[in-house]
Amino acid sequence: MIRVEAVSKQFVRAERWGRKTVVQAVDGMDFVADDACITGLLGANGAGKTTTLRIVAGLVAPTSGRVSIDGIDIQASPQRALARLGCLSDARGLYPRLTARENIVYFGRLQGMDQAAAVRRADQLGELLHMEDLLGRRTEGFSQGEKMKTALARALIHDPPNLILDEPTNGLDIVTTRRLRDALRHLASPAGGGKCIVFSSHIMQEIRKLCDQVSIVASGRQVARGTVAGLCAQAGSADFEEAFLKLAFPDEVNA
């Protein structure tokens, strides 16, 4: 389980003549992502989704608030908490001169796995993600979809019970997107370990097809939560796009 409680984040932007501007990227964010559940963070660009996930991943410290992973506070015990988390960010960060298998195994070693166990796990993930033919190739020149598969396998190498993915379908073709959906559904199922998965996107079709629960994010905070059907009922609209606009931007829609 991932729990985000009253999290805020301010950035100070330096401008000319020594002036500074405070940017409120996240403003009192609250949400809970449960085990065996795919939770979607749905919001427009700039809504605070990526900053929130970077805080959950321990890459950015919150200005205030608390994040816990399986009950472990990431600020009080970052190593213990983050060992239970796998992360897939939009910046894939692969080592181009290493093969896909070497990239994956290297991260397994960083997580404390021995070489043989990491290689076995990499081969298992290659089968799960339909990337067996990629494992022996250098990642330099990989397509966006090939990079995504390798980065996802890298995030899963230590079999974490929690997984966060930031806009993972950006730039993917239809076949790769469908295979990613299938892999995530498997990972959230009992057969896949019942993982807690948080998936951020601004693409409503992806959220609608994949997520069990949806948190609508606007202006750095959660403004609504529920199933797709529940959010449509809450907004009084049968159309998910219209429901999103009513819940995220009520002042603009009702103006």
Order of alpha helices (4+ residues) and beta strands (2+ residues): beta-beta-beta-alpha-beta-beta-alpha-beta-alpha-alpha-alpha-beta-alpha-beta-alpha-beta-beta-alpha-alpha-alpha
